[in-house]
Amino acid sequence: MSNYRKGILNCKITVMNLTARQQRRLFWLLLSLTLAVMVVLQASGTPLQTDAAPLGIVSYELAGDVATAAAILTSWDGEARIHAGFNLGLDYLFMLAYALTIALACLWGATVLGQRWNLVGLAGVVLAWLLGLAAILDAIENAALWHMLVRGAADPWPQIAFWCAAPKFAIVALGLVYALVAFLGWIVQRLRRR
């Protein structure tokens, strides 16, 4: 194994030159922010759930074509559209919070899992970087959704939103699964030490 590879996989990962304690504090702060914004988004998104949009804003994100996006927009009254605009605006804070939170969890997981399996640890580092891409995709998706909310559904906006939302959801899901597996691995390691 090369020295480069050993250095990447066998060291503790530091974030912005923060100590492990500072990284934990940052993680818990970001997790709290993520959960708080998620609660507000959920509450403000309730009026967006209609027959045409059973998943509310998520149905809108994944519409994928003009007919579906137009049907969703038509199903929202004026108040629902205000809620949609608020949701899209607040989502810019949410994307920053969730991306950083899950990225930190993946980096922590890389230190836990990388002690035993180098490539699995490397996967956590890659996922942490991909979460930045997920946030960028989310921002582009929101711009497309905002455009349709203000000007109506037209090509290529539903397709742009879909092709940004689908990989975003996949990256976020992979990051969450990785962090969960790392957490379970950490618990097993601690139980074995007893």
Residue frames relative to the residue before (quaternion, step in Angstrom):
aa qw qx qy qz dx dy dz
M 1.0000 0.0000 0.0000 0.0000 0.00 0.00 0.00
S 0.4582 -0.6973 0.4746 0.2802 3.57 -0.86 0.89
N 0.6285 -0.5352 0.4027 0.3954 3.57 -1.25 0.42
Y 0.6010 0.5668 -0.3596 0.4339 3.57 1.06 -0.75
R 0.6936 0.4729 -0.2796 0.4659 3.54 0.82 -1.03
K 0.6253 0.5268 -0.3410 0.4639 3.60 0.97 -0.76
G 0.6690 0.5220 -0.3015 0.4349 3.56 0.92 -0.91
I 0.6700 0.4934 -0.3018 0.4653 3.58 0.98 -0.80
L 0.7997 0.3744 -0.1729 0.4364 3.54 0.75 -1.04
N 0.7490 0.4127 -0.2298 0.4647 3.60 1.05 -0.54
C 0.6202 0.5174 -0.3689 0.4599 3.59 1.16 0.20
K 0.5364 -0.5639 0.4935 0.3884 3.54 -1.26 0.30
I 0.3969 -0.7205 0.5204 0.2291 3.53 -0.92 0.89
T 0.1356 -0.7838 0.6015 0.0738 3.55 -0.86 0.96
V 0.2512 -0.7508 0.5974 0.1280 3.53 -1.13 0.72
M 0.8483 -0.0986 0.0250 0.5197 3.55 -0.72 1.14
N 0.6083 -0.5934 0.3319 0.4097 3.60 1.04 0.80
L 0.3763 0.7130 -0.4974 0.3203 3.57 1.10 0.69
T 0.5018 -0.6139 0.5061 0.3395 3.55 -1.16 0.56
A 0.6770 -0.4741 0.3581 0.4342 3.57 -1.27 0.28
R 0.6440 0.5213 -0.3190 0.4601 3.58 1.00 -0.81
Q 0.6614 0.4931 -0.3027 0.4772 3.60 0.95 -0.85
Q 0.6245 0.5303 -0.3370 0.4639 3.59 1.05 -0.73
R 0.6409 0.5136 -0.3248 0.4691 3.59 0.98 -0.82
R 0.6499 0.5103 -0.3182 0.4648 3.59 0.93 -0.86
L 0.6466 0.5124 -0.3130 0.4706 3.57 0.95 -0.89
F 0.6385 0.5280 -0.3276 0.4542 3.58 0.95 -0.86
W 0.7010 0.4658 -0.2850 0.4586 3.60 0.77 -0.98
L 0.6138 0.5309 -0.3433 0.4728 3.59 1.08 -0.67
L 0.6893 0.4713 -0.2765 0.4756 3.58 0.87 -0.97
L 0.6267 0.5235 -0.3413 0.4655 3.59 1.01 -0.75
S 0.6405 0.5186 -0.3221 0.4660 3.60 0.97 -0.83
L 0.6515 0.5010 -0.3077 0.4794 3.57 0.95 -0.88
T 0.6463 0.5279 -0.3194 0.4489 3.59 0.90 -0.91
L 0.6931 0.4730 -0.2796 0.4666 3.57 0.85 -0.96
A 0.6397 0.5235 -0.3289 0.4567 3.60 0.99 -0.79
V 0.6740 0.4706 -0.2963 0.4863 3.59 0.89 -0.90
M 0.6150 0.5524 -0.3467 0.4432 3.59 1.03 -0.74
V 0.6399 0.5184 -0.3213 0.4675 3.59 0.99 -0.83
V 0.6618 0.4951 -0.3075 0.4715 3.61 0.92 -0.88
L 0.6490 0.5127 -0.3188 0.4629 3.59 0.94 -0.86
Q 0.6466 0.5213 -0.3170 0.4580 3.56 0.97 -0.87
A 0.6798 0.4892 -0.2891 0.4637 3.59 0.88 -0.94
S 0.7173 0.4340 -0.2634 0.4773 3.58 0.87 -0.90
G 0.6560 0.5315 -0.3094 0.4376 3.59 1.21 -0.36
T 0.4362 0.7264 -0.4447 0.2902 3.60 1.24 -0.20
P 0.6829 0.4786 -0.3191 0.4503 3.67 0.84 -0.79
L 0.6060 0.5772 -0.3517 0.4194 3.61 1.23 -0.26
Q 0.5798 0.5739 -0.3776 0.4381 3.59 1.25 -0.17
T 0.1170 0.7719 -0.6063 0.1514 3.53 -0.53 1.28
D 0.7000 -0.4162 0.3338 0.4747 3.57 -1.26 -0.05
A 0.6841 0.4693 -0.2787 0.4839 3.57 1.03 -0.76
A 0.7779 0.1937 -0.0940 0.5904 3.60 1.20 -0.57
P 0.0830 -0.8474 0.5223 0.0475 3.61 0.45 1.15
L 0.7237 0.3768 -0.2297 0.5306 3.59 1.18 -0.51
G 0.5199 -0.6657 0.4009 0.3546 3.57 1.24 0.38
I 0.8522 -0.0533 0.0619 0.5168 3.55 -0.89 -1.00
V 0.6033 0.5587 -0.3645 0.4371 3.61 1.09 -0.62
S 0.6095 0.5300 -0.3522 0.4728 3.61 1.03 -0.69
Y 0.6425 0.5239 -0.3029 0.4700 3.56 1.03 -0.85
E 0.6458 0.5289 -0.3138 0.4525 3.59 0.96 -0.90
L 0.7786 0.3516 -0.1601 0.4945 3.57 0.98 -0.91
A 0.2773 0.7936 -0.5069 0.1908 3.62 1.24 0.24
G 0.1934 -0.8608 0.4520 0.1315 3.58 0.91 -0.90
D 0.8023 0.0933 -0.0709 0.5853 3.60 1.13 -0.37
V 0.6806 -0.5213 0.3376 0.3888 3.54 -1.26 0.47
A 0.6549 0.5323 -0.3304 0.4225 3.61 0.86 -0.92
T 0.6852 0.4744 -0.2878 0.4717 3.60 0.87 -0.92
A 0.6560 0.5027 -0.3121 0.4686 3.59 0.92 -0.90
A 0.6498 0.5116 -0.3151 0.4655 3.60 0.97 -0.83
A 0.6420 0.5175 -0.3242 0.4636 3.60 0.98 -0.80
I 0.6400 0.5118 -0.3220 0.4742 3.59 1.01 -0.78
L 0.6718 0.4953 -0.3007 0.4615 3.58 0.84 -0.94
T 0.6444 0.5188 -0.3153 0.4649 3.59 1.02 -0.79
S 0.6659 0.5170 -0.3043 0.4434 3.58 1.06 -0.72
W 0.6518 0.4894 -0.3145 0.4865 3.60 1.23 -0.27
D 0.3223 -0.7247 0.5744 0.2024 3.56 -0.88 0.96
G 0.7668 -0.3749 0.2493 0.4576 3.59 -1.30 -0.03
E 0.6573 0.5057 -0.3109 0.4642 3.58 0.96 -0.86
A 0.6478 0.5138 -0.3201 0.4625 3.59 0.96 -0.83
R 0.6436 0.5177 -0.3286 0.4580 3.59 1.00 -0.74
I 0.6075 0.5247 -0.3514 0.4818 3.59 1.10 -0.64
H 0.6399 0.5130 -0.3137 0.4785 3.56 1.01 -0.83
A 0.6343 0.5246 -0.3300 0.4621 3.60 1.00 -0.80
G 0.6564 0.5068 -0.3092 0.4654 3.59 0.94 -0.86
F 0.6377 0.5140 -0.3172 0.4781 3.56 1.00 -0.85
N 0.6479 0.5296 -0.3053 0.4545 3.56 0.95 -0.94
L 0.6742 0.4940 -0.2961 0.4624 3.58 0.88 -0.91
G 0.6599 0.5018 -0.3106 0.4651 3.59 1.00 -0.76
L 0.6887 0.4744 -0.2774 0.4729 3.57 0.88 -0.95
D 0.5709 0.6136 -0.3729 0.3982 3.56 1.16 -0.56
Y 0.5721 0.5780 -0.3956 0.4268 3.62 1.13 -0.43
L 0.6381 0.4746 -0.3227 0.5133 3.60 1.07 -0.64
F 0.6493 0.5379 -0.3136 0.4366 3.57 0.96 -0.90
M 0.6623 0.5118 -0.3291 0.4372 3.60 0.88 -0.87
L 0.6324 0.5130 -0.3316 0.4764 3.58 1.02 -0.70
A 0.6844 0.4955 -0.2860 0.4519 3.57 0.89 -0.97
Y 0.7166 0.4409 -0.2915 0.4551 3.62 0.72 -0.95
A 0.6361 0.5339 -0.3469 0.4359 3.59 0.97 -0.76
L 0.6855 0.4683 -0.2889 0.4767 3.59 0.90 -0.87
T 0.6359 0.5368 -0.3310 0.4448 3.59 0.98 -0.81
I 0.7148 0.4353 -0.2623 0.4803 3.57 0.76 -1.03
A 0.6105 0.5419 -0.3543 0.4561 3.61 1.06 -0.67
L 0.6513 0.4948 -0.3166 0.4803 3.61 0.94 -0.82
A 0.6369 0.5171 -0.3277 0.4687 3.59 1.00 -0.78
C 0.6523 0.5057 -0.3122 0.4703 3.60 1.01 -0.77
L 0.6489 0.5034 -0.3205 0.4720 3.59 1.00 -0.78
W 0.6239 0.5057 -0.3329 0.4942 3.57 1.03 -0.75
G 0.6554 0.5164 -0.3025 0.4608 3.57 0.95 -0.90
A 0.6187 0.5450 -0.3447 0.4487 3.58 1.07 -0.68
T 0.6494 0.4904 -0.3274 0.4803 3.58 1.05 -0.66
V 0.6546 0.5030 -0.3132 0.4696 3.60 1.03 -0.73
L 0.7645 0.3825 -0.2051 0.4766 3.58 0.67 -1.10
G 0.6263 0.5705 -0.3321 0.4147 3.57 1.13 -0.65
Q 0.5368 0.6191 -0.4055 0.4052 3.59 1.22 -0.34
R 0.7632 0.3410 -0.1767 0.5197 3.55 1.08 -0.71
W 0.7981 0.1262 -0.0307 0.5883 3.57 0.98 -0.90
N 0.3754 -0.7798 0.4586 0.2017 3.56 -0.24 1.30
L 0.7083 0.4651 -0.2828 0.4495 3.59 0.78 -0.97
V 0.6126 0.5258 -0.3530 0.4729 3.59 1.10 -0.61
G 0.6248 0.5219 -0.3303 0.4777 3.58 1.07 -0.70
L 0.6433 0.5175 -0.3139 0.4688 3.56 0.98 -0.84
A 0.6058 0.5616 -0.3508 0.4411 3.59 1.06 -0.74
G 0.6344 0.5343 -0.3320 0.4494 3.60 1.04 -0.70
V 0.6349 0.5127 -0.3235 0.4788 3.56 1.05 -0.77
V 0.6476 0.5115 -0.3149 0.4689 3.58 0.95 -0.87
L 0.6541 0.5100 -0.3154 0.4611 3.59 0.94 -0.86
A 0.6112 0.5489 -0.3551 0.4461 3.58 1.00 -0.77
W 0.6684 0.4766 -0.2986 0.4868 3.59 0.95 -0.82
L 0.6478 0.5290 -0.3228 0.4431 3.58 0.99 -0.80
L 0.5865 0.5718 -0.3791 0.4306 3.59 1.12 -0.49
G 0.5745 0.5478 -0.3727 0.4806 3.58 1.17 -0.45
L 0.6341 0.5108 -0.3138 0.4884 3.56 1.05 -0.81
A 0.6208 0.5442 -0.3436 0.4476 3.61 0.99 -0.80
A 0.6570 0.5022 -0.3134 0.4668 3.60 0.95 -0.82
I 0.6342 0.5163 -0.3286 0.4724 3.60 1.02 -0.76
L 0.6464 0.5086 -0.3116 0.4758 3.58 0.97 -0.87
D 0.6300 0.5329 -0.3232 0.4633 3.58 1.03 -0.80
A 0.6505 0.5155 -0.3165 0.4592 3.60 0.96 -0.81
I 0.6553 0.4944 -0.3089 0.4803 3.59 0.98 -0.84
E 0.6256 0.5428 -0.3190 0.4607 3.55 1.00 -0.89
N 0.6722 0.4979 -0.3007 0.4581 3.59 0.88 -0.93
A 0.6227 0.5297 -0.3465 0.4600 3.59 1.01 -0.72
A 0.6497 0.5026 -0.3113 0.4778 3.60 1.01 -0.81
L 0.6615 0.5016 -0.3063 0.4658 3.58 0.96 -0.86
W 0.6345 0.5257 -0.3219 0.4663 3.58 1.03 -0.81
H 0.6240 0.5479 -0.3315 0.4478 3.56 0.97 -0.89
M 0.6938 0.4611 -0.2804 0.4769 3.59 0.90 -0.90
L 0.6160 0.5556 -0.3471 0.4375 3.59 1.02 -0.76
V 0.7271 0.4281 -0.2267 0.4864 3.58 0.99 -0.87
R 0.8246 0.2673 -0.1013 0.4881 3.58 0.87 -0.97
G 0.5759 -0.5830 0.3850 0.4245 3.60 1.23 -0.17
A 0.6009 -0.5875 0.4149 0.3486 3.53 -1.24 0.51
A 0.2048 0.7435 -0.6134 0.1704 3.55 -0.87 1.03
D 0.5773 -0.5666 0.4480 0.3808 3.56 -1.20 0.53
P 0.6803 -0.1708 -0.7084 -0.0785 1.68 -2.09 1.37
W 0.3241 0.8242 -0.4386 0.1527 3.61 1.28 0.12
P 0.6652 0.4764 -0.3471 0.4583 3.67 0.83 -0.70
Q 0.6473 0.5149 -0.3175 0.4639 3.57 1.06 -0.75
I 0.6256 0.5236 -0.3378 0.4694 3.60 0.99 -0.78
A 0.6556 0.5090 -0.3157 0.4598 3.57 0.90 -0.94
F 0.6690 0.5089 -0.3059 0.4472 3.59 0.88 -0.93
W 0.7368 0.4339 -0.2443 0.4573 3.58 0.77 -1.04
C 0.6135 0.4613 -0.3647 0.5270 3.57 1.27 0.03
A 0.6697 0.5167 -0.3050 0.4375 3.60 0.96 -0.85
A 0.6601 0.5416 -0.3321 0.4008 3.60 0.82 -0.93
P 0.7166 0.3995 -0.2893 0.4932 3.67 0.72 -0.86
K 0.5711 0.5782 -0.3850 0.4375 3.61 1.12 -0.59
F 0.6785 0.4818 -0.2924 0.4712 3.57 0.83 -0.97
A 0.6414 0.5273 -0.3269 0.4513 3.59 1.00 -0.79
I 0.6650 0.4945 -0.3042 0.4698 3.61 0.91 -0.90
V 0.6552 0.5036 -0.3146 0.4671 3.59 0.91 -0.89
A 0.6521 0.5102 -0.3174 0.4623 3.60 0.92 -0.86
L 0.6520 0.5036 -0.3157 0.4708 3.60 0.93 -0.86
G 0.6499 0.5200 -0.3120 0.4582 3.58 0.97 -0.84
L 0.6684 0.4942 -0.2987 0.4688 3.57 0.96 -0.85
V 0.6463 0.5031 -0.3193 0.4767 3.59 0.97 -0.82
Y 0.6396 0.5253 -0.3254 0.4573 3.59 0.94 -0.86
A 0.6701 0.4936 -0.2970 0.4681 3.59 0.89 -0.94
L 0.6467 0.5142 -0.3200 0.4637 3.59 1.00 -0.78
V 0.6451 0.5036 -0.3159 0.4801 3.59 0.96 -0.86
A 0.6445 0.5117 -0.3221 0.4679 3.60 0.96 -0.81
F 0.6416 0.5202 -0.3254 0.4603 3.57 0.97 -0.84
L 0.6582 0.4904 -0.3076 0.4813 3.58 0.96 -0.85
G 0.6321 0.5239 -0.3226 0.4710 3.59 1.04 -0.75
W 0.6316 0.5311 -0.3185 0.4664 3.56 1.03 -0.78
I 0.6398 0.5172 -0.3178 0.4714 3.57 1.00 -0.86
V 0.6480 0.5118 -0.3146 0.4681 3.60 0.92 -0.90
Q 0.6409 0.5187 -0.3258 0.4627 3.62 0.92 -0.86
R 0.6783 0.4894 -0.2963 0.4611 3.59 0.89 -0.85
L 0.6520 0.5057 -0.3176 0.4673 3.58 1.02 -0.77
R 0.6450 0.5235 -0.3186 0.4565 3.62 1.05 -0.71
R 0.6396 0.5378 -0.3273 0.4410 3.59 1.12 -0.61
R 0.5906 0.6001 -0.3656 0.3969 3.60 1.16 -0.42
